Amino acid sequence: FPLPHPHHPTCLSEAPFLHRAPAPAPAQPTLGNNHPESPKWNALMFNNELVADVHFVVGPPGATRTVPAHKYVLAVCSSVFYAMFYWDLAEVKSEIHIPDVEPAAFLILLKCVYSDEIDLEADTVLATLWAAKKYIVPALAKACVNFLGTSLKAKNACVLLSQSRLFEEPDLTQRCWEVIDAQAEMALRSEGFCEMDRQTLEIIVTGEEAVVFKAVLNWAKAECKRQGLPVTPRNKRHVLGRALYLILIPTMTLEEFANDILTLEETHTIFLWYTATNKPRLDFPLIKRKGLAPQRCRRFQSSAYRSNQCQYRGRCDSIQFAVDRRVFIAGLGLCGSSSGKAEYSVKIELKRLGVVLAQNLTKFMSDRSSNTFPVWFEHPVQVEQDTFYMASAVLDGSNLSYFGQEGMTQVQCRKVAFQFQCSWDSTNGTGVQGGQIPELIFYA
């Protein structure tokens, strides 16, 4: 747009980036955003046509957007842009096409470069990470990885595992594996599982084998459609390749492995392996894989019992807890009867801010010992760090029960630190110092 007249006060006030106070004494020049005022001035020039000396045409054909920029600002913040504009083979065109970056992601990248501000959204964070990697903007790449880590759930763990391998982000890859290991069935049944690349599919090695087999078949069906192939047993075998022979079919039941993707010869050989004394050689692995082992956080130092200690029958035992790193709560360890073998009905719940995240209504047998008895949720529940959750149990059964005592407010379980607080929902005497729920069972 036209420049204001240099002596017109109104124009100067409306365009502060064109008007500066008298310059101070000369100083050594600084580059880019290291100067204390440069973010302020650069931010005003973000996506601004004023003195723009380069334009980017961003996005695939038919969905492009033209973005103005300033070579110097980009060059001092990214070695890729510096090479693009100032090295021997520098671009001399004023318009540069970038078909492999989404326009929204490119704008987020430029905003970070111009102003150090990072505004990420779930729909564009992967595209933004790609742009940050392509143009070597480490601060933005780190922010994207952190954003993905905080949004990591069982339903998107497989997709993020595939992307983290593509972007070579080992920390995010490890966190994805933790989620998949702890919540295998939910992760493998998610739509995201079918969106993985085949290399990632081949290294998925967790979960109940029948669930893995079904998930792999779903992936093969989706891959056939992506390649424009009819969904036939032959084509599913083709797209799976060697991944089919990574499934531990011999560890499954006859009903579970029965599927038209196996040849008649393979089916016959597996049947003989199940039934014959002299077992035939199989092309499938035989050793059942090991998943994550559950850990137990014990919050009491001892246990005891008194004849009038516990009155169950509908009363709630509850405790609040927080952790210093992400874990997956799989169940609760509970105290049992002190007067003989007894069966308890129990409803366990896990809540956050009053919202039920998981629950289970079941029964367990106790044997008069002071041991704890595990009661499991249907699926492990992801628990974020530095946030209080409430674990509760409502039991119905023998009144003569063991109880924990000498409780601790903080417990270190290997790499995970637990912190405990009393819960207002507890109506049966359970608190930090004593009571029920002596253990939290978790994966980490």
Disulfide bonds with the S-S distance in Angstrom:
none
